[in-house]
Amino acid sequence: PDVCVWDEIQKLTGRVSTDIRKAIPNANHVSLTATPYLGRKSIADAILGRIIMAGTPALMVERGMIAPAVVKCPAPAEPLKLIRKHARGRCGFVFCHSIARSIEVGEQLASGDVRNAVVTKNTSIEERQRHFASLDAGRLDVVVGVGCFVEALDVARPSFVLFDNAPGSRTKWFQALGR
């Protein structure tokens, strides 16, 4: 091929990717990642070649590439209490660790008059789209899920995220914040 496109490049630095690059040395290799910051982990220039990075999260916020975020890590509490305290009338997302927990959180929020919809792997694409449109139009306050909708989501209005299941790594935090 003339061009070889590598996605999620931060994960493709091992022997297999090196072997593929050696097998097609004349191709132009384009390496992509949606992770705006890789922390201190370096990726060998010999594998990736020249790296162009948009910048740190602070620089990306300054340039309008990602939305500014304030990360608060309160002591564990019920999602309803946290939403009432921190969301202050804004709409957003709650990410849970399981479908069962998502349903439980959705019920808790509904009992506190927080308009919400639960989205899981069992939710049809059409229903997901209706829920996201309702969130964007202000008919819902919260969409609750298991993180199954963090990619390819284009909803402008939400302005908070509650992690009922906090990401386990710095990279995952930045990926979630970027989205």
Summary of the structure (lengths in Angstrom):
residues: 179
radius of gyration: 19.4
end to end distance: 31.7
largest distance: 61.3
contacts: 449
relative contact order: 0.15
helix: 37%
strand: 13%
